[in-house]
Amino acid sequence: MPPLPAVLTDRDIPAPELGGMRLDGEVYPLADGWCAIDELESPAHRARAVLGHRSPRLIAELGTAAWVWGVTATLPRVTEFCVELGARARLGINPTVRVRELVLDPGDRVELGGVGVTSPLRTVVDLARFRDPLPEQEREAIRELALLGGVGLPDCYELINRRRNLPEKRRALRRLDEVLG
């Protein structure tokens, strides 16, 4: 029998059995999955737990990516994903899931646990661009992601200035100066 995956879903083990395993203290819940109690949680586990049963075209971004990278303690109530422009992903309507279609450069996406997550650099820039307002909790997430990814202000400027007509460019530059400067 092959070994069980590090993150279990009801595709691996029937839901009633997973519930029994939880009651017995053998697994703990993690996003949409379950992990063995002796499994050390990592970004790969969190990525797999939040994306494992969804379309492989989805990429965790913004607050969801910050949670995957381990810089925020809780998964956002509305999970945020993106797909690459032209991915043609079939997406069901769900009020707890937000999906955007984006242009991603090769370094903007990282594979963790076999699923896609925006890189720490891309996540830092996107949080600075799109959060309105930018609460202290997310400012701290930006700082921690920058440390985790070895990202500095020049890296952020380079990513932002690589594209013409980038929405919310000025706001992002101003915020990144405040948070990382």
C-alpha positions as CSV (number, residue, x, y, z in Angstrom):
1,M,0.0,0.0,0.0
2,P,1.4,3.4,-1.0
3,P,2.0,5.9,1.8
4,L,-0.7,8.5,2.6
5,P,-0.1,12.1,1.5
6,A,1.0,14.6,4.1
7,V,-2.3,16.4,3.7
8,L,-5.4,14.2,3.6
9,T,-8.8,15.0,2.0
10,D,-11.9,13.1,1.6
11,R,-10.6,11.9,-1.7
12,D,-7.9,10.0,0.2
13,I,-10.0,8.8,3.1
14,P,-13.8,8.9,3.4
15,A,-15.0,11.9,5.5
16,P,-16.5,9.8,8.3
17,E,-13.2,8.0,8.7
18,L,-11.3,11.4,8.8
19,G,-13.8,12.6,11.4
20,G,-13.1,9.5,13.5
21,M,-9.3,10.1,13.1
22,R,-9.8,13.7,14.3
23,L,-11.8,12.5,17.4
24,D,-9.0,9.9,18.1
25,G,-6.4,12.7,18.0
26,E,-4.6,11.3,14.9
27,V,-5.2,14.3,12.6
28,Y,-5.8,18.0,12.9
29,P,-7.7,20.3,10.4
30,L,-5.7,22.5,8.1
31,A,-7.7,24.6,5.6
32,D,-9.7,22.1,3.5
33,G,-7.5,19.2,4.5
34,W,-6.2,17.1,7.5
35,C,-2.6,16.5,8.6
36,A,-1.3,13.7,10.8
37,I,-0.7,15.0,14.3
38,D,3.0,14.2,14.1
39,E,3.4,16.0,10.8
40,L,5.3,19.4,11.1
41,E,3.2,22.0,9.3
42,S,5.1,23.8,6.5
43,P,4.3,26.2,3.6
44,A,4.0,23.1,1.3
45,H,1.4,21.6,3.7
46,R,-0.6,24.8,3.8
47,A,-0.5,25.2,0.0
48,R,-1.7,21.6,-0.5
49,A,-4.4,22.0,2.1
50,V,-5.9,25.2,0.6
51,L,-5.4,24.2,-3.1
52,G,-5.3,20.4,-3.1
53,H,-8.9,19.6,-4.2
54,R,-9.3,22.7,-6.4
55,S,-8.4,23.2,-10.1
56,P,-4.6,22.8,-10.7
57,R,-4.8,26.1,-12.6
58,L,-5.5,28.1,-9.4
59,I,-2.6,29.9,-7.7
60,A,-2.8,31.1,-4.1
61,E,-2.3,34.9,-3.9
62,L,-2.6,37.9,-1.6
63,G,-3.8,37.0,1.9
64,T,-4.0,33.3,1.1
65,A,-0.4,33.3,-0.2
66,A,0.7,35.2,3.0
67,W,-1.0,32.4,5.1
68,V,0.6,29.7,3.0
69,W,4.1,31.3,3.5
70,G,3.3,31.3,7.2
71,V,3.4,35.1,7.9
72,T,-0.2,35.3,9.0
73,A,-1.7,33.1,11.6
74,T,-5.1,32.5,10.1
75,L,-6.4,31.7,6.6
76,P,-8.6,34.6,5.3
77,R,-12.4,34.0,5.4
78,V,-12.4,34.7,1.6
79,T,-9.6,32.7,0.0
80,E,-7.9,34.5,-2.8
81,F,-6.6,32.8,-5.9
82,C,-5.5,33.8,-9.4
83,V,-5.2,32.1,-12.7
84,E,-2.8,33.0,-15.5
85,L,-4.3,35.0,-18.3
86,G,-5.8,32.5,-20.8
87,A,-5.8,29.6,-18.4
88,R,-9.5,29.0,-19.1
89,A,-10.2,27.6,-15.6
90,R,-13.8,26.6,-14.9
91,L,-14.7,28.3,-11.7
92,G,-17.8,27.7,-9.7
93,I,-19.4,30.7,-8.0
94,N,-18.6,30.7,-4.3
95,P,-18.8,33.7,-1.9
96,T,-15.8,32.4,0.1
97,V,-13.5,32.2,-2.9
98,R,-12.2,35.1,-5.0
99,V,-10.4,34.4,-8.3
100,R,-8.7,37.0,-10.5
101,E,-7.1,36.5,-13.9
102,L,-3.5,37.9,-14.1
103,V,-0.4,38.2,-16.2
104,L,2.4,36.5,-14.3
105,D,6.1,36.5,-15.1
106,P,8.0,33.3,-14.6
107,G,9.3,34.2,-11.2
108,D,5.9,35.3,-9.9
109,R,4.8,31.7,-9.2
110,V,6.4,29.1,-6.9
111,E,5.4,25.4,-6.7
112,L,4.8,24.3,-3.1
113,G,3.4,20.8,-2.4
114,G,2.7,20.4,-6.1
115,V,0.5,23.5,-6.3
116,G,1.1,27.2,-7.3
117,V,1.6,30.1,-4.9
118,T,2.7,33.6,-5.7
119,S,6.3,34.2,-4.7
120,P,7.1,36.2,-1.6
121,L,8.1,39.2,-3.8
122,R,4.9,39.1,-5.9
123,T,2.8,38.7,-2.8
124,V,4.5,41.7,-1.1
125,V,3.9,43.9,-4.2
126,D,0.3,42.7,-4.6
127,L,-0.6,43.3,-1.0
128,A,0.8,46.9,-1.3
129,R,-1.1,47.4,-4.5
130,F,-4.6,46.0,-3.8
131,R,-5.4,46.3,-0.1
132,D,-7.5,49.3,0.7
133,P,-6.9,50.2,3.4
134,L,-3.7,48.4,4.3
135,P,-4.1,47.4,8.0
136,E,-1.2,47.0,10.4
137,Q,-1.6,43.2,10.2
138,E,-0.9,43.2,6.5
139,R,1.9,45.7,6.9
140,E,3.5,43.2,9.2
141,A,2.8,40.4,6.7
142,I,4.6,42.5,4.1
143,R,7.6,42.9,6.4
144,E,7.8,39.3,7.3
145,L,7.4,38.1,3.7
146,A,10.2,40.5,2.6
147,L,12.4,38.9,5.3
148,L,11.4,35.4,4.4
149,G,12.0,35.9,0.7
150,G,15.1,38.1,1.0
151,V,13.1,40.8,-0.7
152,G,14.2,44.4,-0.6
153,L,12.8,47.7,-1.7
154,P,14.9,47.6,-4.9
155,D,13.4,44.2,-5.8
156,C,9.9,45.6,-5.4
157,Y,10.6,48.7,-7.5
158,E,12.1,46.5,-10.2
159,L,9.0,44.3,-10.3
160,I,6.6,47.2,-10.3
161,N,8.5,49.2,-13.0
162,R,8.8,46.2,-15.3
163,R,5.3,46.8,-16.6
164,R,3.8,49.9,-18.1
165,N,0.3,51.0,-16.9
166,L,0.3,48.8,-13.8
167,P,-2.9,49.4,-11.8
168,E,-2.2,51.0,-8.4
169,K,1.5,51.5,-9.1
170,R,1.8,54.8,-7.2
171,R,0.0,53.5,-4.2
172,A,2.2,50.4,-4.0
173,L,5.4,52.5,-4.3
174,R,4.3,54.8,-1.6
175,R,3.2,52.0,0.7
176,L,6.3,50.0,0.2
177,D,8.5,53.0,1.0
178,E,6.5,53.4,4.3
179,V,6.6,49.7,5.2
180,L,10.0,48.6,3.9
181,G,11.9,51.9,3.6
